């Protein structure tokens, strides 16, 4: 009986934690994408890779800022490859109530193009398609 009571109490406590209203209300869209054989900066210098640049507009209608940290971004390629941790040009975060533009530079295997972009900070996530380029 004590175990059941303990489980009920624990469930009620956790329910209170998970029902908190999220203030995350952001979206993103890719405004352009391109690739170059010889990269700029630290991108695309590998023998079997190109530098693919993706321009992203983040619209943050929420209260909390949206971080643009490189480790939150992934891109999926036409061949199903996943490319992570791009270099990021632009602000470190997009403040609540703002619209920001950043550029992500991914090292991508020669011959592939990027098709999907995701952002995931372990609490919230966004996904969008990347137009053909």
N, C-alpha and C positions, 0 to 999 in steps of 0.2 A: 504494500500500500504506500509506503514511504517513497518507493521508486516512482510510482505513478504520479504522486503529488509533486515530486521533484521535476519530473518530465513536463508536467503541466505548467509549473512555475517558470521553468526554463523556456518553454515555448512562448509563453506570454511575454517574457522579457525580450526575446529575440524578435517577436512580432512587432514590438514597439520600435525596435531599431530599424527594421526593414521597411516600415511604412512611412518613413520620413520623406517628405516631398523633395524631389530633386529640383534644383534650380538650373540644371543644364538644359539649355535650349539653343543649340547651335547647329548650323548646317554648313556644308561646303560644296563648292562646285569647281570643276577644272575649267579654266578659261582658255588654256592653250597647252600644247605639249609638242616637244621636238626632240631630235637627237642629233648628235654630232660625233664624228669619229674621234676627234681629238678633243678631250674635255677641257673645261676651264677650271682653274683652281685645282682641287684634289679629285676630280671626277673624270672617269673615262680614259685613264692612262694605261690600263691593263691591256695586254696583247689581245685578249679575246673579249673585250668589253667596249661599250660606247657610253657616253654620258647622255642620259635622257633627262630633260628639264620639263617640269610640270608646274605651271602657274596655277595657284589655288586661291580662290576667294573664300574666306571664312566669314559667315554672318553669325554673330553672337548676340542673340536676343536674351540670353540668360543673365544672371546676376554675377556669376563667377567668371573669371578670365579663362580662356582656352589656351593652354600652353602649346607652343609649336615645336617643342623638344623633338630632336631628330629620332629618338627612340620610340615615339608614338606613331610613326608613319610606316606603312607597308604598301607595296605596289605589287600587283599580280600581273604577269606577262601573258602574252598570247600563247606561249607554250606551257603555261601553268606554273612557271617559276615565281617564287616570292622573293622580292628584293626589299631590304630593310635599311634603316638608319641612313637616310640621305643627308647630304649637306642641306642646310636651310638658310635661305637668304630672306631677310625681313625681320619683323619684330619677334621678340622672345615669346610673346603672348598676345592674344586679342582680348581686349577688355570687354566686360559686359556692356551690351548695348552698342557695340561697334562692328564695323566691317573692316577686315584687314586682308591684304594680299601678300602672299609669300611665294617663293619659288623653291621647289624641291629638286635636287639633282641626284639621280640614282645612277649607280654603275650597273649597267644591264648587259647581259650576254649579247654578243653580235647577232644580228638577224631577228631579235625579238623586239616587240613593242609592248608598252604598258597598256593594260586594259581597265584595271580597277585600282582605285586608291582607297586606303582605309586609314583611319586615325583611331587609336585606342589607348586610353590612359589607365586602363584597368577598372575604371568606374563608369566611364561613358565611352561611346564610340560613334563614329560616323563613317559612311561609305558612299562613294560616288563612282560613276564610270568615267573613263578617260576617253575623250573623242579620238577617233583614228587620226594618225599623223604619219 
